[in-house]
Amino acid sequence: MFASCTDQFSAVQQMNKFDDIPVGIAEDLHLIYSDSARKEAELIAPVNIDFTNQKFPYSEFPEG
């Protein structure tokens, strides 16, 4: 006679799904990108929502 637990791996995967949850949210963001001590770009935004934990990483700026 054999006995075992049922395979619940798919249920565990569903519990660990955080597709809609951002990594972080920043307010009053002021980002300066530089290369070789020279400022290349500057980004100012009231709100940044960071979804870099996704298969296709991206950031949202809902307030511009």
N, C-alpha and C positions, 0 to 999 in steps of 0.2 A: 504494500500500500504506500502510495506517495501523496504527500500533502505539501502545499506551498501557498504563499501569499499571491494574490492576484497582482498583475502588473499595473501599477498606478502611475507610471512615469508620465503619461500624457496629462494626467490630472495635476501632477506636480508642476509640469511645464506651464500649464495654464495659470496656476497660482503665482508663478514667478514672472508673469508677463507684465511688463511696465511700459507698454508701447505709447501710452498717452501721458506718461509722467515725465516732466522735464528733469534734467540733471540739476539745473539751478535757475533762479530768477534773480536778475540784477536790476536795481533801481538807480536812476541818475548815472548811467554808464558814460564814462569818458575814456575811450581807448585810443592810445597813440601807437601806431605801428611804425617801427623804425628799422632801417637796414644800414649797417656800417655807421652808426651814430648820426644818421640823417633821417629826419622825419619824412615818411613816405605817405602816410594816410592818417586821418583823425576821424574817429567815429564818436558822435555824441547822441545819446538816445535816453528818453525818460524811463523806458522799460525794455529789458532784453530777456527773452525766454530761451534757454539753451537746451536743445534736443540733440546733443552730440552723442547720446547713448543709442541712437537708432542705426539701422543698417545704412541709411543715407543721412548722415549727420547734417543738421541745419540749426539756424537760430531764427527766432521770430522777433520782430520789433512792432508790437501791436499798436503803439502810440506814435509811430513814425520815427 
